[in-house]
């Protein structure tokens, strides 16, 4: 056999043909197509869990700041046509409100410590059975008690129940959301 012919045959066998490349691309596309819905669902679940954890943290922050700063603090909840929000602030229930961009507006002399807006396009919405909760600076208690309901786009729900001692208990109605105790 001619060495020149052998080298030419080896060179032809080194690369992939167009058909082989297209087959690899098709298998990759099918695999990605099958995995993407699961990844989207996982992302929505993590976002939902993150909002629930942040709300619980903000409630404990309000309680801790009320005691450490020796002044009553309030967490006010609002739901309107553009979504839902909450504001940790000083003063009476209507002293601060959420703006559409997520910032808070307060009456003269009142201070917003934190505000969170969940727009209609967000994967989570907040509902509350009370307009606001006050954390007492002397005792760390809360008045009134309340249930805050976070609802996801897929109708999964988590309740954060604030008791008279200012403690928060998280649960899922009927145990529908993994990782939360049933309510």
For each residue, the residues with C-beta under 8 A, 3 or more apart:
1: 5 6
2: 5 6
3: 6 7
4: 7 8
5: 1 2 8 9
6: 1 2 3 9 10
7: 3 4 10 11
8: 4 5 11 12
9: 5 6 12 13
10: 6 7 13 14
11: 7 8 14
12: 8 9 15
13: 9 10
14: 10 11
15: 12
16: 20 21 24
17: 20 21
18: 21 22
19: 22 23
20: 16 17 23 24
21: 16 17 18 24 25
22: 18 19 25 26
23: 19 20 26 27
24: 16 20 21 27 28
25: 21 22 28 29
26: 22 23 29 30
27: 23 24 30 31
28: 24 25 31 32
29: 25 26 32 33
30: 26 27 33 34
31: 27 28 34 35
32: 28 29 35 36
33: 29 30 36
34: 30 31 37 38
35: 31 32 38 39
36: 32 33 39 40
37: 34 40 41
38: 34 35 41 42
39: 35 36 42 43
40: 36 37 43 44
41: 37 38 44 45
42: 38 39 45 46
43: 39 40 46 47
44: 40 41 47 48 123 152 153 154
45: 41 42 48 49
46: 42 43 49 50
47: 43 44 50 51 123 124
48: 44 45 51 52 123 124 150 152 156 158 177
49: 45 46 52 53 179
50: 46 47 53 54
51: 47 48 54 55 118 124 150
52: 48 49 55 56 150 158 160 170
53: 49 50 56 57
54: 50 51 57 58 116
55: 51 52 58 59 86 116 126 148 150 160
56: 52 53 59 60 160 168 170
57: 53 54 60 61
58: 54 55 61 62 75 86 88 114 116
59: 55 56 62 63 75 133 160 162 166 168
60: 56 57 63 64 168
61: 57 58 64 65 88 113 114
62: 58 59 65 66 73 74 75 88 113 135
63: 59 60 66 67 73 135 140 142 166
64: 60 61 67 68
65: 61 62 68 69 73 88 113
66: 62 63 69 71 72 73 135 136 137 140
67: 63 64 70 135 137 138 140
68: 64 65
69: 65 66 73 137
70: 67 137 138
71: 66 90 137
72: 66 90 134 135 136 137
73: 62 63 65 66 69 88 89 90 113 134 135 137
74: 62 88 89 90 91 92 93 95 132 133 134 135
75: 58 59 62 86 87 88 89 132 133 135
76: 86 87 89 93 94 96 97 131 132
77: 84 85 86 126 128 130 131 132 148
78: 84 85 86 87 97 98
79: 83 84 125 126 127 128
80: 83 84
81:
82: 100 119 120
83: 79 80 117 118 119 120 122 125
84: 77 78 79 80 117 118 125 126 127
85: 77 78 98 102 115 116 117 118 126
86: 55 58 75 76 77 78 98 115 116 126 128
87: 75 76 78 96 97 98 104 112 114 115
88: 58 61 62 65 73 74 75 112 113 114 115
89: 73 74 75 76 95 96 104 106 110 111 112 113
90: 71 72 73 74 95 110 111 113
91: 74 95 96 106 107 109 110 111
92: 74 95
93: 74 76 131 132
94: 76 97 107
95: 74 89 90 91 92 106 107 110
96: 76 87 89 91 104 105 106 107 110 112 115
97: 76 78 87 94 104 105
98: 78 85 86 87 102 103 104 105 115 117
99: 102 103 104 105 117
100: 82 117
101: 117
102: 85 98 99 115 116 117
103: 98 99 115
104: 87 89 96 97 98 99 112 115
105: 96 97 98 99 112
106: 89 91 95 96 110 111 112
107: 91 94 95 96 110
108:
109: 91
110: 89 90 91 95 96 106 107
111: 89 90 91 106
112: 87 88 89 96 104 105 106 115
113: 61 62 65 73 88 89 90
114: 58 61 87 88
115: 85 86 87 88 96 98 102 103 104 112
116: 54 55 58 85 86 102
117: 83 84 85 98 99 100 101 102
118: 51 83 84 85 122 124 125 126
119: 82 83 122
120: 82 83 125
121:
122: 83 118 119 125
123: 44 47 48 152 153
124: 47 48 51 118 150 151 152 153
125: 79 83 84 118 120 122 150 151
126: 55 77 79 84 85 86 118 148 149 150
127: 79 84 148 149 150 151
128: 77 79 86 131 146 147 148 149
129: 146 147 149
130: 77 133 144 145 146
131: 76 77 93 128
132: 74 75 76 77 93
133: 59 74 75 130 142 143 144 145 146 162
134: 72 73 74 142 143
135: 62 63 66 67 72 73 74 75 140 141 142 166
136: 66 72 139 140 141 142 143
137: 66 67 69 70 71 72 73
138: 67 70
139: 136
140: 63 66 67 135 136 165 166
141: 135 136 164 165 166
142: 63 133 134 135 136 145 146 162 163 164 165 166
143: 133 134 136 164
144: 130 133
145: 130 133 142 161 162 163 164
146: 128 129 130 133 142 161 162
147: 128 129 159 160 161 162
148: 55 77 126 127 128 159 160 161 162
149: 126 127 128 129 157 158 159 160
150: 48 51 52 55 124 125 126 127 157 158 159 160
151: 124 125 127 155 156 157
152: 44 48 123 124 155 156 157
153: 44 123 124
154: 44
155: 151 152
156: 48 151 152 172 176 177
157: 149 150 151 152 172 173 176 177
158: 48 52 149 150 170 171 172 177 180
159: 147 148 149 150 170 171 172 173 183
160: 52 55 56 59 147 148 149 150 168 169 170
161: 145 146 147 148 168 169 170 171 183
162: 59 133 142 145 146 147 148 166 167 168
163: 142 145 166 167 168 169
164: 141 142 143 145
165: 140 141 142
166: 59 63 135 140 141 142 162 163
167: 162 163
168: 56 59 60 160 161 162 163
169: 160 161 163
170: 52 56 158 159 160 161 180 181
171: 158 159 161 180 181 182 183
172: 156 157 158 159 175 176 177 180 181 182 183
173: 157 159 176 182 183
174: 182 183
175: 172 180 181 182
176: 156 157 172 173
177: 48 156 157 158 172 180
178:
179: 49
180: 158 170 171 172 175 177
181: 170 171 172 175
182: 171 172 173 174 175
183: 159 161 171 172 173 174
